Amino acid sequence: MSAPTADEQLASLRDEIDTIDRVLLETLARRRDVVSRMREAKAAFALPRIDAARESAVRDRWLSVARESELPDTLALALLALVLADSRAVVAR
């Protein structure tokens, strides 16, 4: 069997990226669902919608995991900012 051609190798890598992208988006959808259920639980117990201490802990955890994964802090923080903005929008509904 011969070595894969450049096109074959690139196609395989693109398929792998497509699979990872799908998992990322599905995970974000699951997170959104949990945030929505969190909103309902907080409303049922008359708790504040936003918990600054929790957001700070999440930020610290994201940075820790990013560093363990050798990802730049700037990437982790930029992604987290988008995720938290979406979470706040879900909570505000």
C-alpha positions in Angstrom: 0.0 0.0 0.0 1.4 3.4 -1.0 1.6 6.4 1.2 -1.4 8.8 1.1 -1.2 11.6 -1.4 -1.2 15.2 -0.1 -4.9 15.5 -1.1 -5.8 12.4 0.8 -3.9 13.4 3.9 -5.4 16.9 3.9 -8.9 15.4 3.3 -8.4 13.1 6.3 -7.2 16.0 8.5 -10.1 18.2 7.4 -12.5 15.4 8.3 -11.0 15.2 11.7 -11.3 19.0 12.2 -15.0 18.8 11.0 -15.7 16.1 13.6 -14.0 18.2 16.4 -16.0 21.3 15.3 -19.2 19.3 15.5 -18.4 18.1 19.0 -17.6 21.7 20.1 -20.9 23.0 18.8 -22.9 20.1 20.3 -21.1 20.7 23.6 -22.0 24.4 23.5 -25.6 23.5 22.8 -25.6 21.2 25.8 -24.1 23.9 27.9 -26.9 26.3 26.8 -29.5 23.8 27.8 -27.9 23.5 31.3 -27.7 27.3 31.6 -31.4 27.5 30.8 -32.2 24.9 33.5 -30.0 26.8 35.9 -32.0 30.0 35.1 -35.2 28.1 36.0 -33.7 26.7 39.2 -32.5 30.1 40.3 -35.9 31.7 39.5 -37.6 29.0 41.6 -35.4 29.8 44.6 -35.5 33.6 44.0 -31.7 33.6 43.5 -29.8 36.2 41.5 -29.4 35.4 37.9 -25.6 36.2 37.8 -23.1 34.9 40.3 -19.8 36.9 39.9 -17.9 34.6 42.3 -19.0 31.6 40.1 -17.9 33.4 36.9 -14.6 34.1 38.5 -14.1 30.5 39.4 -15.1 29.4 35.9 -12.5 31.8 34.5 -9.8 30.4 36.7 -10.7 26.9 35.8 -10.7 27.7 32.1 -7.3 29.3 32.4 -6.0 26.3 34.3 -7.3 23.8 31.7 -6.0 26.0 28.8 -2.5 26.0 30.3 -2.6 22.3 30.9 -3.6 21.9 27.3 -0.9 24.3 26.1 -3.5 26.7 24.8 -2.9 30.5 25.0 -4.6 32.4 27.7 -5.9 34.8 25.2 -7.7 32.1 23.3 -9.3 30.7 26.4 -10.4 34.1 27.6 -11.8 35.1 24.3 -13.8 31.9 24.0 -15.0 32.2 27.6 -16.1 35.8 27.0 -18.3 34.5 24.1 -19.6 31.6 26.2 -20.4 33.9 29.2 -22.1 36.5 26.9 -24.3 33.8 25.5 -25.1 32.4 29.0 -26.1 35.9 30.2 -28.4 36.2 27.1 -30.0 32.9 27.9 -30.4 33.8 31.6 -31.9 37.2 30.6 -34.8 35.6 28.7 
